[in-house]
Amino acid sequence: MLELSQTTSTNEGETAMEITSRLTDKLEPVSPQEAATLVPDTATVAVSGFGSVGYPKAVPVSLAGSGRELALTILSAGSVGDEIDTELIEAGAIERRLPYQSRAASREAANARVIAFQDRHISRLGDDVLLGNVPSPDIAVVEAIAAGSDWFIPSMSLGQTQTFVEAAESLIIEVNHAQPLELQRFHDVSRVGPPPRSQPIELTHPGQRLGTPRVTFNSDTLVAVVETDRKDQAYEFRTPTAADTAVADNLVQFLRAEMDTNPALADSMCLQFGVGSLGNALVGAFEDTNFQGRDLLYYGEVIQDGLLDLLDAGTLEVASATSLALSTDGTRQLFENPERYADRIILRPASLSNRGSLIDRFGVVAVNSALEVDLYGHVNSTHIGGTQIRNGIGGSGDFTRNGMLSIIALPSTTQNGDISRIVPKVPHVDHTEHDVDVVVTEHGVADIRPLSPVEVAETLIDNCADPDYRDALQRYLDAARTESGHEPHLPSLVQSWPDDEI
């Protein structure tokens, strides 16, 4: 029998409930194999998950091993694990995938056009589903830590789960016993609805809560509940390289100086970091930073290990995101003492964590990485050589476009140094020069806010390019600016740079 005990109030007149049991006595679990039979062969399947955590595991594995001729469309809010983006891909079960993927198998399938993959911004995905701009889900398959006949508590991420469940014709819930019930303390489920009738968002501080721990649904849509005991695939952060450390040091030095001159940072600084090893390393650089009495806040899409360390150190006041994308050590750190973080970590729907108006309202300093940056400040985050997709744009567009201060931080070359990541012209543009304020590499900082395009190019060459490539970049720029144009280029030399002599 489900046991409920009242805890603190979230909104006036609304009480959060503390769940102390996994399932109500009204729910009869079935096997993953039985649940998988309820997924039509050509269904659009919306799955929970974001940052490779909080996604369903048992039903996708059962689908992959079913031997059926499947042609599924898989819709997720963010990255998920191998159970979906490897096993289902290798089984030939996925025909279409959107809007993000991060596994080798799905990447190879997208580049070979074996699956039809579409890359989209994260923040508008929920609205796109409800407005019919993407395929409407026939069925939602979600992971939970507890469930009832018309509600469930998400696990390690929230993403667009509420919207997926609302839009789907039917629902399968995987209740995962590997995740502690204490995760309910982090979730703040709320929504504002799609335009043109979306409601005002009464959120004035990243630490404020608006909703409840529960995702609710129409009980008539629930077709199966599955019990599992399978952990997420934890992040594996590489040891920071010397270049990573230098990038982090340069970023901290720049922000220290910015605090002295930017009135938006007079009382506090609200940060966001992109997901990944470099982002986690950049967070770590802030542990010993003196913020001169300012509050340090986080408003982003993922919480990684470095943010837990900042919370432990008392450097960070609150962290708001949509996913707990942690390593094995970080997960253990969280699970061993969730009470330590319960009042300072908030997981929101991705439509709020990535919402442009809230990013703007909180004056977020957005720090994201990229594959390469060109001389005029255009950024390629997704396509190697302009053709081979890596993962997807994710939330970087949401934060780069709407951040009060938008920073691109990246090493100046690939790890072996044989490819410059400061280039004459990027072959694919994810973020234009209009959205980028600052570029940081291990060699320095280019503050390009007040500069004309040619001045941007000169500053990037002098401050951010690797010394081994500066002369070649300067020769290209000198040759290009003999031509007319606001952003002068020599198209005949762009593709062959830096091999052709100028």
C-alpha positions as CSV (number, residue, x, y, z in Angstrom):
1,M,0.0,0.0,0.0
2,L,1.3,3.5,-0.9
3,E,2.3,5.5,2.2
4,L,2.1,9.3,2.1
5,S,3.4,11.8,4.7
6,Q,3.1,15.5,4.4
7,T,6.2,17.6,3.9
8,T,6.8,21.2,3.2
9,S,4.5,23.2,1.0
10,T,5.6,24.1,-2.5
11,N,2.9,26.6,-3.4
12,E,0.4,28.3,-1.2
13,G,-2.4,25.9,-0.7
14,E,-0.5,23.0,-2.3
15,T,1.3,20.3,-0.3
16,A,4.1,18.1,-1.6
17,M,3.9,14.4,-0.7
18,E,6.8,12.3,0.4
19,I,6.6,8.9,-1.3
20,T,7.8,6.0,0.9
21,S,6.7,3.1,-1.3
22,R,7.4,2.2,-4.9
23,L,3.9,1.2,-6.1
24,T,0.3,1.5,-5.1
25,D,-1.5,-1.8,-4.6
26,K,-3.6,-1.0,-7.6
27,L,-0.7,-1.5,-10.0
28,E,0.2,-5.0,-11.2
29,P,3.7,-5.0,-12.8
30,V,4.3,-7.0,-16.0
31,S,7.5,-8.3,-17.6
32,P,9.4,-6.0,-19.9
33,Q,8.8,-8.5,-22.7
34,E,5.0,-8.3,-22.2
35,A,5.2,-4.5,-22.0
36,A,7.2,-4.4,-25.3
37,T,4.4,-6.2,-27.1
38,L,2.2,-3.1,-26.5
39,V,4.5,-0.9,-28.6
40,P,3.3,-0.9,-32.3
41,D,5.8,-1.8,-35.0
42,T,5.9,1.7,-36.5
43,A,5.1,3.7,-33.3
44,T,6.5,7.1,-32.4
45,V,7.9,6.4,-29.0
46,A,8.7,9.3,-26.6
47,V,11.1,8.3,-23.9
48,S,12.2,10.0,-20.7
49,G,15.8,10.8,-20.2
50,F,18.3,13.7,-20.4
51,G,22.0,13.8,-20.0
52,S,22.2,10.0,-20.4
53,V,20.2,9.4,-17.2
54,G,16.6,8.8,-16.3
55,Y,15.7,6.9,-19.5
56,P,13.8,3.6,-19.7
57,K,16.0,0.5,-20.0
58,A,14.1,-2.8,-19.8
59,V,11.5,-2.2,-22.4
60,P,13.9,-0.9,-25.1
61,V,16.2,-3.9,-24.5
62,S,13.1,-6.2,-24.9
63,L,12.2,-4.4,-28.1
64,A,15.7,-4.8,-29.5
65,G,15.7,-8.5,-28.7
66,S,12.1,-9.2,-29.9
67,G,13.0,-10.2,-33.5
68,R,10.2,-8.0,-34.7
69,E,10.4,-5.9,-37.9
70,L,10.3,-2.5,-36.2
71,A,10.5,0.9,-37.7
72,L,10.2,3.2,-34.7
73,T,10.5,6.9,-34.4
74,I,12.3,7.7,-31.1
75,L,11.8,11.1,-29.5
76,S,13.8,12.1,-26.4
77,A,14.5,15.4,-24.7
78,G,18.2,14.7,-24.6
79,S,20.8,12.0,-24.6
80,V,19.9,8.5,-23.5
81,G,21.9,5.3,-22.9
82,D,23.0,2.3,-25.0
83,E,19.8,0.5,-24.4
84,I,18.1,2.9,-26.8
85,D,20.8,4.5,-29.0
86,T,22.9,1.4,-29.4
87,E,20.9,-1.8,-29.0
88,L,17.8,-0.6,-30.8
89,I,19.9,0.9,-33.6
90,E,21.9,-2.3,-34.0
91,A,18.7,-4.2,-34.1
92,G,17.5,-2.1,-37.0
93,A,14.5,-1.0,-35.0
94,I,14.8,2.8,-35.4
95,E,13.8,4.5,-38.5
96,R,13.8,8.1,-37.3
97,R,15.5,9.8,-34.3
98,L,15.2,13.3,-32.9
99,P,16.3,15.7,-31.5
100,Y,19.6,14.5,-29.9
101,Q,21.8,11.5,-29.7
102,S,25.3,10.8,-28.3
103,R,26.3,7.2,-28.9
104,A,28.6,5.9,-31.5
105,A,26.0,3.6,-33.1
106,S,23.4,6.3,-33.5
107,R,26.0,8.8,-34.7
108,E,27.2,6.3,-37.4
109,A,23.6,5.5,-38.4
110,A,22.7,9.2,-38.7
111,N,25.8,10.0,-40.8
112,A,25.2,6.9,-43.0
113,R,21.6,8.1,-43.3
114,V,20.4,4.7,-42.1
115,I,18.2,6.5,-39.7
116,A,16.6,9.9,-40.4
117,F,18.0,12.2,-37.7
118,Q,16.9,15.7,-37.0
119,D,18.7,18.1,-34.7
120,R,16.6,20.6,-32.8
121,H,16.8,23.1,-29.9
122,I,15.9,21.7,-26.6
123,S,13.8,24.5,-25.1
124,R,11.0,24.4,-27.7
125,L,10.7,20.7,-28.0
126,G,7.8,20.4,-25.6
127,D,5.8,23.0,-27.5
128,D,6.7,21.4,-30.8
129,V,5.2,18.1,-29.6
130,L,2.0,19.7,-28.4
131,L,1.7,21.8,-31.6
132,G,2.3,19.0,-34.0
133,N,5.6,20.3,-35.3
134,V,7.3,16.9,-34.7
135,P,5.7,13.5,-34.8
136,S,3.1,13.0,-32.1
137,P,4.0,10.2,-29.8
138,D,1.8,7.1,-30.0
139,I,3.3,5.8,-26.7
140,A,5.5,7.2,-23.9
141,V,8.0,4.9,-22.1
142,V,9.4,6.6,-19.0
143,E,11.5,5.8,-15.9
144,A,10.2,6.5,-12.4
145,I,11.2,5.8,-8.8
146,A,7.5,5.4,-7.7
147,A,4.1,5.4,-9.4
148,G,0.4,5.4,-8.8
149,S,-2.6,5.1,-11.1
150,D,-2.4,8.7,-12.4
151,W,1.1,9.9,-11.3
152,F,4.7,9.0,-11.1
153,I,7.9,10.4,-9.7
154,P,10.8,10.8,-12.3
155,S,14.2,9.4,-11.5
156,M,17.5,11.2,-12.4
157,S,16.2,13.6,-15.0
158,L,13.0,15.4,-16.0
159,G,13.5,16.7,-19.5
160,Q,10.3,16.9,-21.5
161,T,8.7,13.9,-19.7
162,Q,5.5,15.8,-18.6
163,T,4.8,16.9,-22.1
164,F,5.5,13.5,-23.6
165,V,3.1,11.8,-21.2
166,E,0.5,14.5,-21.9
167,A,0.7,14.1,-25.6
168,A,1.1,10.3,-25.9
169,E,-1.9,8.0,-26.5
170,S,-0.6,5.4,-24.1
171,L,2.0,5.1,-21.4
172,I,4.4,2.5,-20.0
173,I,6.2,3.2,-16.7
174,E,9.4,1.5,-15.6
175,V,9.8,1.8,-11.9
176,N,13.5,1.5,-11.2
177,H,14.6,0.1,-7.8
178,A,18.2,1.1,-8.4
179,Q,17.3,4.7,-7.9
180,P,16.6,6.0,-4.3
181,L,13.3,7.4,-3.4
182,E,15.0,10.5,-2.1
183,L,15.3,11.7,-5.7
184,Q,11.8,13.0,-5.2
185,R,13.2,15.8,-3.2
186,F,14.9,17.4,-6.2
187,H,12.0,17.4,-8.7
188,D,9.9,20.5,-9.4
189,V,7.3,19.5,-12.0
190,S,5.4,22.4,-13.5
191,R,4.5,23.6,-17.0
192,V,3.1,26.7,-18.6
193,G,1.5,25.3,-21.7
194,P,2.2,26.0,-25.4
195,P,1.6,29.4,-27.1
196,P,-0.5,31.3,-27.6
197,R,-2.0,30.5,-24.2
198,S,1.1,29.9,-22.2
199,Q,0.9,31.2,-18.7
200,P,3.3,33.7,-17.1
201,I,6.2,32.0,-15.2
202,E,6.3,33.2,-11.6
203,L,10.0,32.3,-11.2
204,T,12.1,35.1,-9.9
205,H,15.1,33.2,-8.5
206,P,16.9,30.0,-9.6
207,G,16.3,28.5,-6.1
208,Q,12.5,29.0,-6.2
209,R,10.1,26.1,-6.7
210,L,6.8,26.2,-8.6
211,G,5.4,22.7,-8.7
212,T,5.4,19.2,-7.1
213,P,7.6,16.1,-7.4
214,R,4.9,14.3,-9.5
215,V,4.2,13.9,-13.2
216,T,0.5,13.4,-13.6
217,F,-1.3,11.7,-16.4
218,N,-4.7,10.5,-17.5
219,S,-5.1,7.1,-15.8
220,D,-6.8,5.7,-19.0
221,T,-3.5,6.0,-20.9
222,L,-1.5,3.7,-18.5
223,V,-1.1,0.3,-20.2
224,A,1.8,-1.3,-18.3
225,V,4.1,-0.9,-15.3
226,V,7.5,-2.7,-15.3
227,E,9.8,-3.1,-12.3
228,T,13.6,-2.8,-13.0
229,D,16.8,-2.6,-11.1
230,R,19.2,-1.3,-13.7
231,K,21.6,1.7,-13.1
232,D,22.1,4.5,-15.5
233,Q,25.3,4.5,-17.6
234,A,27.4,7.0,-15.6
235,Y,29.4,9.7,-17.2
236,E,33.1,9.1,-17.6
237,F,34.9,12.4,-17.3
238,R,38.5,12.4,-18.7
239,T,41.3,13.8,-16.6
240,P,41.6,17.5,-17.5
241,T,44.4,18.1,-19.9
242,A,46.9,21.0,-19.6
243,A,44.8,22.8,-22.2
244,D,41.6,22.3,-20.2
245,T,43.2,23.7,-17.1
246,A,44.6,26.7,-19.0
247,V,41.2,27.4,-20.6
248,A,39.6,27.3,-17.1
249,D,42.2,29.6,-15.6
250,N,41.7,32.1,-18.4
251,L,37.9,32.0,-18.0
252,V,38.1,32.6,-14.3
253,Q,40.5,35.5,-14.8
254,F,38.2,37.1,-17.4
255,L,35.1,36.7,-15.1
256,R,37.0,38.2,-12.1
257,A,37.7,41.3,-14.2
258,E,34.1,41.3,-15.6
259,M,32.7,41.4,-12.1
260,D,34.4,44.7,-11.5
261,T,33.0,46.4,-14.6
262,N,29.6,44.8,-15.4
263,P,26.8,46.1,-13.2
264,A,24.7,42.9,-13.9
265,L,27.3,41.0,-11.8
266,A,27.4,43.5,-8.9
267,D,25.5,41.3,-6.4
268,S,25.6,37.8,-7.9
269,M,26.7,35.6,-10.8
270,C,24.5,33.0,-12.4
271,L,26.4,30.5,-14.5
272,Q,25.6,27.8,-17.0
273,F,28.1,25.2,-18.3
274,G,27.8,22.8,-21.2
275,V,27.8,19.1,-20.6
276,G,31.0,17.1,-20.9
277,S,34.6,16.8,-19.6
278,L,35.7,20.3,-20.5
279,G,32.5,21.8,-18.9
280,N,33.1,19.8,-15.7
281,A,36.7,20.9,-15.6
282,L,35.6,24.6,-16.0
283,V,33.2,24.2,-13.1
284,G,36.1,22.9,-10.9
285,A,38.1,26.0,-11.5
286,F,35.5,28.1,-9.6
287,E,36.0,26.2,-6.3
288,D,38.8,28.4,-5.1
289,T,37.6,31.6,-6.8
290,N,36.9,34.7,-4.6
291,F,33.6,36.2,-5.6
292,Q,34.0,39.1,-3.2
293,G,30.7,38.5,-1.4
294,R,28.6,37.8,-4.5
295,D,26.2,34.9,-4.6
296,L,27.1,32.2,-7.0
297,L,24.1,30.5,-8.7
298,Y,23.7,27.9,-11.4
299,Y,20.8,27.9,-13.9
300,G,21.5,25.3,-16.7
301,E,20.4,22.0,-18.1
302,V,22.7,19.5,-16.4
303,I,24.3,19.1,-13.0
304,Q,27.7,17.5,-13.2
305,D,30.2,16.4,-10.5
306,G,31.9,19.8,-10.3
307,L,28.7,21.4,-9.2
308,L,28.3,19.0,-6.3
309,D,31.8,19.9,-5.2
310,L,30.9,23.6,-5.3
311,L,27.8,23.0,-3.2
312,D,29.8,21.0,-0.7
313,A,32.4,23.8,-0.5
314,G,29.7,26.4,0.1
315,T,30.8,28.3,-3.0
316,L,27.5,27.6,-4.8
317,E,24.2,28.7,-3.4
318,V,21.8,26.7,-5.6
319,A,21.9,24.6,-8.8
320,S,18.8,24.4,-11.1
321,A,18.8,22.1,-14.1
322,T,16.8,19.3,-15.7
323,S,19.2,16.4,-15.2
324,L,21.7,14.9,-12.7
325,A,24.4,13.8,-15.3
326,L,27.0,12.4,-12.9
327,S,29.9,10.0,-12.9
328,T,30.0,6.9,-10.8
329,D,31.7,8.8,-8.0
330,G,29.3,11.7,-8.4
331,T,26.3,9.5,-8.2
332,R,27.7,7.8,-5.1
333,Q,28.3,11.3,-3.6
334,L,24.7,12.2,-4.2
335,F,23.1,9.0,-3.1
336,E,25.1,8.7,0.1
337,N,23.7,11.9,1.4
338,P,20.8,13.3,-0.7
339,E,19.5,15.3,2.2
340,R,22.7,17.4,2.0
341,Y,21.6,18.7,-1.5
342,A,17.8,18.5,-1.2
343,D,17.2,22.2,-0.6
344,R,19.9,23.4,-3.1
345,I,19.3,21.2,-6.2
346,I,16.2,21.6,-8.3
347,L,15.3,19.6,-11.4
348,R,12.8,21.4,-13.7
349,P,11.2,20.5,-17.1
350,A,13.6,21.3,-19.9
351,S,11.0,23.8,-21.2
352,L,11.9,25.9,-18.1
353,S,15.6,25.0,-17.5
354,N,16.3,26.0,-21.1
355,R,13.7,28.7,-21.6
356,G,15.1,31.9,-23.2
357,S,13.0,34.3,-21.1
358,L,14.3,32.8,-17.8
359,I,17.9,32.6,-19.0
360,D,17.6,36.3,-19.8
361,R,15.8,37.1,-16.5
362,F,18.5,35.6,-14.4
363,G,21.3,37.2,-16.4
364,V,23.0,33.9,-17.0
365,V,26.7,33.8,-17.9
366,A,26.5,31.0,-20.5
367,V,29.7,28.9,-21.0
368,N,29.6,26.4,-23.8
369,S,32.2,24.5,-25.9
370,A,32.3,23.9,-29.6
371,L,34.1,22.0,-32.3
372,E,35.5,25.2,-33.9
373,V,35.2,29.0,-34.2
374,D,36.0,31.0,-37.3
375,L,37.7,34.4,-37.6
376,Y,34.4,36.3,-37.5
377,G,33.0,34.6,-34.5
378,H,30.7,32.0,-36.1
379,V,30.6,28.7,-34.2
380,N,30.3,25.1,-35.3
381,S,29.2,22.9,-32.4
382,T,27.8,19.8,-34.3
383,H,29.3,18.8,-37.6
384,I,32.9,17.7,-38.3
385,G,34.0,19.0,-41.7
386,G,30.5,20.4,-42.1
387,T,29.0,17.0,-42.8
388,Q,29.6,14.4,-40.0
389,I,27.3,15.1,-37.1
390,R,28.6,14.4,-33.6
391,N,25.8,14.7,-31.1
392,G,23.5,17.6,-31.7
393,I,23.1,21.2,-30.7
394,G,21.4,20.3,-27.4
395,G,20.8,23.3,-25.2
396,S,23.8,25.3,-26.4
397,G,21.7,27.4,-28.7
398,D,19.2,28.2,-26.0
399,F,21.9,29.5,-23.7
400,T,24.2,31.1,-26.3
401,R,21.4,33.1,-27.8
402,N,19.8,34.2,-24.5
403,G,22.7,34.5,-22.1
404,M,23.5,37.9,-20.6
405,L,27.1,37.0,-21.4
406,S,27.7,34.2,-23.9
407,I,31.1,32.6,-23.8
408,I,32.6,29.9,-26.1
409,A,35.4,28.0,-24.3
410,L,37.5,25.5,-26.2
411,P,41.1,24.3,-26.7
412,S,42.7,26.0,-29.7
413,T,43.6,22.7,-31.4
414,T,42.6,19.0,-31.2
415,Q,44.3,17.0,-28.6
416,N,47.2,16.0,-30.8
417,G,47.6,19.6,-32.1
418,D,47.4,18.8,-35.8
419,I,44.1,20.6,-36.4
420,S,43.4,24.2,-35.5
421,R,40.0,24.9,-33.9
422,I,40.3,28.6,-34.8
423,V,39.6,28.5,-38.6
424,P,39.1,31.0,-41.4
425,K,35.4,29.9,-42.0
426,V,33.4,27.2,-40.2
427,P,31.8,24.7,-42.6
428,H,28.6,24.6,-40.5
429,V,27.2,27.3,-38.4
430,D,25.2,26.6,-35.2
431,H,25.7,30.0,-33.4
432,T,26.3,33.1,-35.4
433,E,28.6,35.9,-34.5
434,H,25.6,37.9,-33.2
435,D,25.2,35.4,-30.3
436,V,28.8,35.2,-29.2
437,D,30.4,37.7,-26.8
438,V,33.7,36.1,-25.7
439,V,35.9,33.2,-26.9
440,V,38.3,31.6,-24.5
441,T,41.1,29.1,-25.3
442,E,44.2,28.0,-23.4
443,H,46.1,30.9,-24.9
444,G,43.9,33.8,-23.9
445,V,40.5,35.6,-24.1
446,A,38.9,37.4,-27.1
447,D,36.2,39.8,-25.9
448,I,34.6,40.5,-29.2
449,R,31.5,42.4,-28.0
450,P,32.5,45.9,-29.3
451,L,34.4,44.8,-32.4
452,S,33.9,44.9,-36.2
453,P,34.3,41.6,-38.0
454,V,37.9,42.3,-39.1
455,E,38.8,43.4,-35.6
456,V,37.2,40.2,-34.3
457,A,39.5,38.2,-36.6
458,E,42.6,40.1,-35.4
459,T,41.7,39.6,-31.8
460,L,41.0,35.9,-32.2
461,I,44.3,35.4,-34.0
462,D,46.3,37.3,-31.4
463,N,44.6,36.0,-28.2
464,C,43.0,32.6,-28.9
465,A,44.7,30.8,-31.9
466,D,47.5,28.3,-31.3
467,P,50.9,29.9,-32.1
468,D,51.6,27.2,-34.7
469,Y,48.6,28.5,-36.7
470,R,48.7,32.2,-36.1
471,D,50.8,33.0,-39.2
472,A,48.6,31.0,-41.5
473,L,45.5,32.6,-40.1
474,Q,47.0,36.1,-40.4
475,R,48.1,35.4,-44.0
476,Y,44.6,34.3,-44.9
477,L,43.1,37.4,-43.2
478,D,45.6,39.8,-44.9
479,A,44.7,38.2,-48.3
480,A,41.0,38.2,-47.7
481,R,40.8,41.9,-46.7
482,T,42.3,43.0,-50.0
483,E,38.8,42.2,-51.2
484,S,35.7,44.3,-50.4
485,G,33.1,43.2,-48.0
486,H,32.1,43.5,-44.3
487,E,33.3,39.9,-43.6
488,P,35.9,39.4,-46.4
489,H,36.6,35.8,-47.5
490,L,38.5,34.0,-50.2
491,P,36.3,31.0,-50.9
492,S,38.9,29.4,-53.1
493,L,41.3,29.1,-50.1
494,V,38.9,28.3,-47.3
495,Q,38.6,24.6,-48.0
496,S,42.4,24.1,-48.5
497,W,43.6,26.2,-45.6
498,P,46.2,25.9,-44.0
499,D,47.8,23.8,-46.7
500,D,47.8,26.2,-49.6
501,E,50.5,28.9,-49.5
502,I,49.0,32.4,-49.6
